[in-house]
Amino acid sequence: MSAGMWGAVRPYTGRLVLAAVAGTAAEVCGLGLVAAAAWLIARAAQQPTMAALSLAIVAVRGFALGKGGLRYVERLAGHDVALRALAELRGRVFDALAASPTSPASSGAGRERAGGRLRDGEALTRLVADVEAVQDLLLRCLLPSVAAAVCAATGVVVTAWASPRAALVVAAGVLVAGLVLPLVAAVCGGRAAARAATARQVLAVRGLDVVEGAADLAMFGATGRFVAAADVAAADLERAERSMARLTGAVAAAGVVVQGMTALAAAWAAIGAGGDQVRVAVAALTALVAVEAVLPVAAAAQRLREVWPSYRRVIDLLTAPPSPSPARPRPVPPGPLAVELLGVSVVHPDGTAALRRVDLRIERGRRVAIVGASGAGKSTLLAAAAGHLAPTSGTVRLADHSLDAYAPADLRAAVRGLTQDAHVFAGTLRANLLLARPDATDAQLVAAARRARLTEVVQALPEGWDTVVGAGGVGLSGGQRQRLLLARALLSDPPVLLLDEPVEALDVACADEMVTDLLSAPGGGTLLLVTHRLAALRHADEVVVMDGGQIVQRGHHDELCARPGPYRDLWEAELLTA
Ligand SMILES: Nc1ncnc2c1ncn2[C@@H]1O[C@H](COP(=O)(O)OP(=O)(O)OP(=O)(O)O)[C@@H](O)[C@H]1O
């Protein structure tokens, strides 16, 4: 177990040991039960006095009760450890995901942030499925294997009392059932398990497409095709699972054959060694139980093979070097801050140059609008300025120091706002807003809501601020959702506020009014606002025009409108549409 994984289990070592001891003792009780019962039955056939049998009778009862009670303790303690370790591990995996550095060269996506180098879906898989699979490592692989090993060893010792030669036979049977069969199961089941894992992933993607895109598919008459593709994935999965089930069945059957043959051979060996009826019975039945104890190891090996890739992925994540964090981070100064990009380029792995040697300095407190055609690089510029995306070359500076000089958490708090993929969480409107600033007063909450024109939305809802939105709550229209997200960004009031198209879903008049307010209201931090509407930009201190990943014009709205160039073209196009 790696250091990261062990770290998650270590606080619960006591319970883990308890689970292992209880599980092992339960198995040994099972063995003792059979051995004592075998002795009792065989001895009773010789019609001794009751006193000669009484100890065995008590032992049978004791072992039977012990087995049940200890199994219960093992299940309780084992699941308790597994679930607690799971929660701990999930926290560590989340921290590792959040801290992993993002660079277009490694990520292949400029829009991934919270998930670091991973795409959202992959990050979610690490957090949910992979971590859960690791739970099986404890419950279905480690604990049963420890119990099986101790029980089998005890079985060999008990048989040795009945007949040393029979003990050798039992040891051989245990090795075949506990080592050879699991190896066969792991090797032969590996390919089928890998196929099943791939098929399960494909099916999940196809299934999600069918469910989430049901309305679009129905509208374009493509439901049949998509369902057929999901059916193919389901059939692949079924085939892979069938072959795994066949193997499981074959291994289980082979285990039973080995068990029976070991019992027969042990009895034969005990008879050959001149043992009496009692010793022969004890040798045969103990052999049965000793081999039975190791039969689950084959299933554990198969499961181990299945969960190993998940385990490896979690370990890789936990041991990956985190974002380089300065040894002595510089404190972020208070108030609005200057932002500077020096020769910043961002090139994605597919060769797309989203930013090309961009030089831009925005003085503290300035309100700057960034405009340009779709794909010009506006969102990438914001992502680079916030440190969400590491440039391929060049430097980003905040308050005249490289972003690397600050602690990642301080940086996240200093430069933030509304991005295109901002999320509405399942919860009340109030909780969604307070996420940005948990200690905000009611007055601050209302002020932010008023600026984002969210107040009228809240007033129209019967439950007001306590209305539950997001998953399971009322649906918000595109515009309402955007107002909520903008209010959240405004409430957070960071030293540098980034707003990526905060009003695009609103009607033109309302959008212009809100942009005017954003650009001219007193106070607040440095503002970088990406927008496609230019009407209100005369209130911006400066407009930056982008094209093909470069800054092609800069200046005040009136100045840019006065001379021929891309901005005047955009402005004339907007006037024409109006
Ligand atoms: N993960 C990615 N992989 C490859 N190319 C990408 C990726 N993300 C963005 N791009 C490309 O980078 C360029 C700039 O994208 P960006 O999102 O910054 O543009 P934008 O100006 O914000 O566009 P819009 O106004 O449509 O949001 C585009 O050509 C886009 O296709």
The ligand as an SDF file (V2000), in Angstrom:
LIG
                    3D

 31 33  0  0  0  0  0  0  0  0999 V2000
   -8.8970   22.6550  -25.0900 N   0  0  0  0  0  0  0  0  0  0  0  0
   -8.6440   23.2030  -26.2650 C   0  0  0  0  0  0  0  0  0  0  0  0
   -8.0090   22.5000  -27.1960 N   0  0  0  0  0  0  0  0  0  0  0  0
   -7.7270   23.0400  -28.3930 C   0  0  0  0  0  0  0  0  0  0  0  0
   -8.0570   24.2870  -28.7330 N   0  0  0  0  0  0  0  0  0  0  0  0
   -8.7050   25.0300  -27.8270 C   0  0  0  0  0  0  0  0  0  0  0  0
   -9.0440   24.5330  -26.5410 C   0  0  0  0  0  0  0  0  0  0  0  0
   -9.6730   25.5040  -25.8550 N   0  0  0  0  0  0  0  0  0  0  0  0
   -9.7420   26.5640  -26.6660 C   0  0  0  0  0  0  0  0  0  0  0  0
   -9.1700   26.2640  -27.8550 N   0  0  0  0  0  0  0  0  0  0  0  0
   -9.0150   27.1460  -29.0140 C   0  0  0  0  0  0  0  0  0  0  0  0
   -8.3370   28.3070  -28.5950 O   0  0  0  0  0  0  0  0  0  0  0  0
   -8.8140   29.4270  -29.3030 C   0  0  0  0  0  0  0  0  0  0  0  0
   -9.2400   30.5070  -28.3320 C   0  0  0  0  0  0  0  0  0  0  0  0
  -10.3370   30.0190  -27.5670 O   0  0  0  0  0  0  0  0  0  0  0  0
  -11.1080   30.9630  -26.5320 P   0  0  0  0  0  0  0  0  0  0  0  0
  -12.1210   30.1290  -25.8290 O   0  0  0  0  0  0  0  0  0  0  0  0
  -10.1150   31.6630  -25.7030 O   0  0  0  0  0  0  0  0  0  0  0  0
  -11.8240   31.9830  -27.5070 O   0  0  0  0  0  0  0  0  0  0  0  0
  -12.8670   33.1350  -27.1610 P   0  0  0  0  0  0  0  0  0  0  0  0
  -12.3690   34.3660  -27.8130 O   0  0  0  0  0  0  0  0  0  0  0  0
  -13.1200   33.2020  -25.6980 O   0  0  0  0  0  0  0  0  0  0  0  0
  -14.1420   32.5820  -27.9250 O   0  0  0  0  0  0  0  0  0  0  0  0
  -15.7170   32.7680  -27.5500 P   0  0  0  0  0  0  0  0  0  0  0  0
  -16.0340   34.2130  -27.7190 O   0  0  0  0  0  0  0  0  0  0  0  0
  -16.3940   31.9250  -28.5720 O   0  0  0  0  0  0  0  0  0  0  0  0
  -15.8880   32.2700  -26.1580 O   0  0  0  0  0  0  0  0  0  0  0  0
   -9.9520   28.9270  -30.1830 C   0  0  0  0  0  0  0  0  0  0  0  0
   -9.4380   28.7370  -31.4830 O   0  0  0  0  0  0  0  0  0  0  0  0
  -10.3470   27.6230  -29.5570 C   0  0  0  0  0  0  0  0  0  0  0  0
  -10.8460   26.7470  -30.5370 O   0  0  0  0  0  0  0  0  0  0  0  0
  1  2  1  0
  2  3  1  0
  2  7  2  0
  3  4  2  0
  4  5  1  0
  5  6  2  0
  6  7  1  0
  6 10  1  0
  7  8  1  0
  8  9  2  0
  9 10  1  0
 10 11  1  0
 11 12  1  0
 11 30  1  0
 12 13  1  0
 13 14  1  0
 13 28  1  0
 14 15  1  0
 15 16  1  0
 16 17  2  0
 16 18  1  0
 16 19  1  0
 19 20  1  0
 20 21  2  0
 20 22  1  0
 20 23  1  0
 23 24  1  0
 24 25  2  0
 24 26  1  0
 24 27  1  0
 28 29  1  0
 28 30  1  0
 30 31  1  0
M  END
$$$$
